[in-house]
């Protein structure tokens, strides 16, 4: 199969879909891989490394004009012109991005396969997981940064000072983002509260983290009780392939003291905090009700080398299946088939169809 790797164009997005070593794996399987020139620069991979791995360098138009296109982020409006009947394998987040992308995928008959809903044999999300871990780690760090008074925050450090913990972090969600955010914030020296839905996880995390960590069952009443003295709120709610639910209302945001910080990692899927709106690495924050909001839609792009290596290694087995089997890999109920979102003008993700009021275009399977 002819495979294309375009350069990412999202703001400050340094990731690339595949590393040179994994290009070699694809080439060794008999596939032709064309990489847009300089696509790997942001992650520290040179054109020469891709050539040495058996890849071909080309222009952006050539990278898109392939049977299978591997990307990191969803196509932006400037890229819609390249959509055709290829298989596009990338993060799509169709419930959280402009509806125009879904319309473009449908009108171009693109087969869109979304990383974020591909499942492994255990029902986990192996392609979303590494990026969730990076974003969770990052949430604590950027939150701590913007709490600095120099950057508009209230001047509370998340850190242990002479044996005493300072700063309170409320994390909404007990998935991979929530775990990594909790581990990082607790490691910094903050008091950490996770509001989640799985008490078994809570008990396990309490044993792991010890003093300075607590777990509560997530509810509006519990958020009300916890948020009044919170310095950093991390939104880490996930609904697979669907728009995130608001778990913090605007009135609850108003309860935060001026200079507090919100980091909404769920913003890819619309955000789980009512006052959130998408931001970029160039303009990462805004203030509302005196609260700093960080809602960057491609957080892991800030650490492209780490993120690219982790994502590429996770994506490779599924990319090989698509390259080897084509559309046959998307039939049935396999974990890869659960990533199918669009094909030949139809929607195959029920949650997306419902979120976008496009249920008339929904099909259950190929």
C-alpha positions in Angstrom: 0.0 0.0 0.0 1.1 3.6 -0.6 1.3 5.4 2.7 1.6 9.2 3.2 2.9 11.1 6.3 2.0 14.9 6.0 3.6 17.5 8.2 1.3 18.7 11.0 0.0 22.2 10.6 -1.8 22.8 13.9 -0.4 25.7 16.0 3.0 24.7 17.5 2.4 21.0 16.7 5.8 19.4 16.5 4.7 15.7 16.5 4.8 13.5 13.5 2.8 10.4 12.9 5.6 7.9 12.6 9.3 7.6 13.5 12.0 6.6 11.0 12.4 3.3 12.7 8.7 2.5 12.3 8.9 3.7 8.7 11.4 0.9 8.2 8.9 -1.6 9.7 6.3 -0.5 7.1 8.8 -0.6 4.3 10.0 -4.1 5.3 6.4 -5.3 5.0 6.4 -4.2 1.4 4.7 -0.8 1.7 5.8 2.5 0.1 6.0 5.3 2.6 6.2 9.0 1.5 6.9 11.6 4.1 6.4 15.3 3.5 9.8 17.0 3.6 10.7 18.3 7.1 7.6 16.6 8.7 9.8 15.2 11.4 11.8 18.3 12.3 9.7 19.3 15.2 10.3 15.9 16.9 14.0 15.9 16.1 13.9 13.5 13.1 15.7 14.6 10.0 14.9 14.0 6.4 18.0 11.9 6.1 16.8 9.6 8.8 13.6 8.9 6.9 15.5 8.3 3.7 17.8 5.9 5.4 14.8 4.0 6.7 13.5 3.4 3.2 11.1 6.3 3.1 10.6 8.7 0.2 10.4 12.5 0.6 7.8 14.5 -1.2 5.5 17.5 -1.2 2.4 18.0 0.9 0.1 17.1 -2.0 2.0 13.9 -2.5 1.8 12.9 1.1 -2.0 13.3 1.1 -2.5 11.6 -2.3 -2.0 8.1 -0.9 -4.1 5.0 -0.1 -3.4 5.5 3.6 -2.5 8.7 5.3 -1.1 8.7 8.9 -1.4 11.9 10.9 -1.4 13.1 14.5 -4.1 15.8 14.7 -7.4 16.3 12.9 -7.2 18.0 9.5 -7.6 21.8 9.7 -9.6 23.8 7.2 -6.5 24.4 5.1 -6.1 20.7 4.7 -9.7 19.9 3.6 -8.6 20.3 0.0 -6.5 17.2 0.2 -9.3 14.9 1.5 -10.3 12.3 -1.0 -11.2 8.6 -0.8 -8.0 7.7 1.2 -8.0 6.0 4.6 -7.1 8.7 7.1 -5.7 7.4 10.4 -5.4 10.1 13.1 -7.0 11.7 16.1 -10.3 13.1 14.9 -12.3 14.2 18.0 -15.3 14.9 15.7 -17.6 15.7 18.6 -15.3 18.5 19.9 -14.0 20.1 16.7 -15.9 22.2 14.2 -18.7 20.3 12.4 -17.2 21.4 9.1 -14.5 18.7 9.5 -17.1 16.0 9.6 -18.9 17.5 6.7 -15.6 17.6 4.7 -14.8 14.0 5.5 -18.3 12.9 4.4 -18.4 14.9 1.2 -15.0 13.7 0.1 -15.8 10.1 0.9 -12.8 9.9 3.2 -12.5 6.8 5.4 -11.7 8.4 8.7 -10.3 6.2 11.4 -9.9 7.8 14.8 -7.1 6.9 17.1 -9.2 7.9 20.2 -11.7 5.1 19.8 -9.5 2.2 18.7 -9.6 -0.5 21.4 -7.2 -3.3 22.3 -8.3 -6.8 23.3 -9.0 -5.7 26.8 -11.3 -2.8 25.7 -8.7 -0.2 26.6 -7.7 2.7 24.3 -4.1 2.0 23.4 -3.6 5.0 21.0 -5.2 7.6 23.3 -3.4 6.3 26.4 0.1 7.6 25.7 -1.1 11.1 24.8 -3.4 11.1 27.9 -0.4 10.3 30.1 1.6 13.1 28.6 -1.3 15.6 28.9 -1.9 14.5 32.5 1.7 15.0 33.5 1.6 18.4 31.7 -1.6 19.5 33.4 0.1 19.7 36.8 3.1 21.5 35.4 1.3 24.2 33.4 -1.1 24.6 36.3 1.8 25.2 38.7 3.3 27.6 36.2 0.2 29.8 35.8 -0.4 29.9 39.6 2.7 32.1 39.7 1.8 35.7 40.4 4.2 36.7 37.6 1.9 34.9 35.2 -1.4 36.2 36.6 -1.9 33.5 39.2 -2.7 33.9 42.9 0.9 33.2 43.9 0.4 29.8 45.5 3.2 27.3 44.8 2.3 23.6 44.3 5.2 22.3 46.3 6.4 20.9 49.6 8.3 23.5 51.7 10.2 22.2 54.7 7.9 19.2 55.1 4.6 21.1 54.5 2.5 20.7 51.4 1.2 23.8 49.7 -1.5 24.3 47.1 -4.6 22.2 46.5 -5.3 20.4 43.2 -8.8 19.1 42.4 -8.7 16.5 39.5 -12.0 15.6 37.9 -11.7 12.1 36.5 -9.9 8.8 37.4 -8.7 7.7 34.1 -5.1 7.9 32.6 -5.1 11.7 32.5 -6.4 11.8 36.1 -3.8 9.4 37.4 -0.8 11.1 35.7 -2.1 14.5 36.8 -2.5 13.3 40.4 1.0 11.6 40.4 2.7 14.7 39.1 0.8 17.2 41.3 1.4 15.0 44.4 5.1 14.6 43.4 5.4 18.4 43.3 4.2 18.5 46.9 0.5 19.7 46.5 -2.5 18.4 48.3 -4.4 16.3 45.7 -8.1 15.4 45.6 -9.4 13.2 42.8 -13.1 13.2 42.1 -13.8 9.9 40.3 -16.3 7.1 39.8 -14.2 4.0 40.7 -13.6 3.6 44.4 -11.3 0.7 43.8 -8.9 3.0 41.9 -9.2 5.5 44.7 -8.2 3.0 47.2 -5.3 1.8 45.1 -4.1 5.3 44.5 -4.4 6.2 48.2 -2.0 3.3 49.0 0.4 4.4 46.3 0.4 8.1 47.1 -0.2 8.1 50.8 -0.4 11.4 52.8 -1.5 14.4 50.8 -3.9 12.4 48.6 -7.6 11.8 48.9 -10.3 10.3 46.6 -14.0 11.3 46.6 -16.9 10.1 44.5 -17.7 12.6 41.8 -20.9 14.5 42.1 -22.0 18.1 41.8 -22.3 18.3 45.6 -18.8 17.0 46.1 -17.4 19.4 43.6 -19.1 22.3 45.4 -17.5 21.2 48.7 -14.0 20.8 47.2 -13.8 23.7 44.8 -14.0 26.5 47.3 -10.4 26.2 48.5 -8.9 24.7 45.4 -6.0 26.4 43.6 -5.9 24.2 40.4 -8.7 22.3 38.8 -7.8 19.7 36.2 -10.6 18.5 33.9 -9.8 14.9 33.0 -13.2 13.5 32.0 -13.6 11.1 29.1 -16.6 9.9 27.2 -15.3 7.6 24.5 -15.7 9.3 21.2 -18.4 11.6 22.5 -18.6 15.2 23.7 -17.5 15.5 27.4 -20.1 16.2 30.0 -19.8 19.4 32.0 -18.8 18.4 35.6 -18.0 22.0 36.7 -20.5 24.6 36.0 -19.9 28.3 35.5 -21.3 29.1 39.0 -18.8 26.6 40.4 -16.0 28.3 38.6 -17.1 31.6 40.2 -16.4 30.0 43.6 -12.7 29.7 42.8 -10.7 32.6 44.2 -9.1 35.1 41.8 -5.9 33.8 40.3 -6.9 30.2 40.5 -6.2 28.0 37.5 -8.3 25.6 35.3 -6.6 23.1 33.0 -9.2 21.4 30.9 -7.6 18.4 29.3 -11.0 17.3 28.0 -11.1 20.3 25.6 -10.4 18.0 22.6 -13.9 16.6 23.2 -15.5 20.0 24.0 -14.3 20.4 27.5 -15.7 19.3 30.9 -15.8 22.7 32.5 -18.5 25.1 31.4 -16.3 28.1 31.0 -13.7 26.4 28.9 -13.1 27.3 25.2 -10.3 26.0 22.9 -6.9 27.8 23.1 -3.6 27.3 21.3 0.1 27.1 22.3 0.5 30.6 20.9 -2.3 31.9 23.1 -2.7 29.3 25.7 -4.8 31.0 28.4 -7.6 33.4 29.0 -9.2 34.7 32.2 -12.9 34.4 33.1 -14.4 35.3 36.5 -10.8 36.0 37.6 -9.8 32.4 36.9 -7.0 31.5 34.4 -8.1 28.9 31.9 -5.6 26.7 30.0 -7.5 24.8 27.3 -4.9 24.0 24.6 -6.3 21.4 22.2 -3.0 19.7 21.4 -1.2 19.8 24.8 1.2 16.9 24.0 2.5 18.9 21.0 4.6 20.9 23.5 6.7 17.8 24.1 6.9 16.4 20.6 9.9 14.1 20.9 8.4 12.1 23.8 4.9 12.2 22.4 5.9 11.1 18.9 7.9 8.1 20.1 5.2 7.0 22.4 2.4 7.5 19.8 4.2 6.0 16.9 5.0 2.8 18.8 1.4 2.5 19.8 0.0 3.2 16.3 2.4 1.0 14.3 0.6 -2.4 14.8 -2.7 -0.9 13.7 -1.1 1.0 10.8 0.4 -2.3 9.7 -3.1 -4.0 9.8 -4.6 -1.2 7.7 -1.7 -1.3 5.2 -1.9 -5.0 4.9 -5.6 -5.5 4.9 -7.1 -2.2 3.8 -10.9 -1.8 4.4 -11.1 -5.5 5.5 -9.3 -4.4 8.7 -12.3 -2.2 9.5 -15.0 -4.8 9.2 -16.6 -6.7 12.0 -16.2 -5.8 15.7 -12.4 -5.7 16.0 -10.8 -3.1 18.1 -9.5 -1.3 15.0 -13.0 -1.3 13.5 -14.2 0.6 16.5 -12.1 3.5 15.3 -14.1 3.9 12.1 -15.9 7.2 12.0 -16.6 8.0 8.3 -16.7 6.0 5.1 -18.3 6.8 1.7 -20.4 9.6 3.1 -21.7 7.8 6.1 -21.0 8.1 9.8 -20.0 5.0 11.8 -19.6 6.5 15.2 -23.0 6.7 16.9 -21.9 9.1 19.6 -20.6 11.6 16.9 -23.8 11.2 14.9 -25.8 12.1 18.0 -23.6 14.9 19.1 -23.7 16.5 15.7 -27.4 15.8 15.0 -26.5 13.7 12.0 -28.1 10.4 13.0 -29.7 10.1 9.5 -26.2 9.4 8.2 -25.3 6.7 10.8 -24.4 3.2 9.9 -23.6 0.5 12.4 -20.8 -1.2 10.5 -19.3 -1.8 7.1 
